[in-house]
């Protein structure tokens, strides 16, 4: 999974490595659930000028 931020500051979590467009990142396989829009206040270190950040989800134990 990858975090990437569009030029307009929208933040997305992609299932696969996205491709940079002129103003946004694109999921190569289309828009059929391959990405998730996140709160743009999260992960300020992810910027349009940087490459997508590889991440992994870790499930924790419930309380």
Secondary structure as the mmCIF struct_conf table of DSSP 4:
data_model
#
loop_
_struct_conf.conf_type_id
_struct_conf.id
_struct_conf.beg_label_comp_id
_struct_conf.beg_label_asym_id
_struct_conf.beg_label_seq_id
_struct_conf.end_label_comp_id
_struct_conf.end_label_asym_id
_struct_conf.end_label_seq_id
STRN STRN1 UNK A 2 UNK A 5
TURN_TY1_P TURN_TY1_P1 UNK A 7 UNK A 8
BEND BEND1 UNK A 9 UNK A 9
STRN STRN2 UNK A 11 UNK A 14
BEND BEND2 UNK A 15 UNK A 16
STRN STRN3 UNK A 19 UNK A 20
BEND BEND3 UNK A 22 UNK A 24
STRN STRN4 UNK A 25 UNK A 26
TURN_TY1_P TURN_TY1_P2 UNK A 28 UNK A 29
BEND BEND4 UNK A 31 UNK A 34
STRN STRN5 UNK A 35 UNK A 38
TURN_TY1_P TURN_TY1_P3 UNK A 40 UNK A 41
BEND BEND5 UNK A 42 UNK A 42
TURN_TY1_P TURN_TY1_P4 UNK A 44 UNK A 45
TURN_TY1_P TURN_TY1_P5 UNK A 48 UNK A 49
BEND BEND6 UNK A 50 UNK A 50
HELX_LH_PP_P HELX_LH_PP_P1 UNK A 51 UNK A 52
STRN STRN6 UNK A 53 UNK A 54
HELX_LH_PP_P HELX_LH_PP_P2 UNK A 59 UNK A 62
#
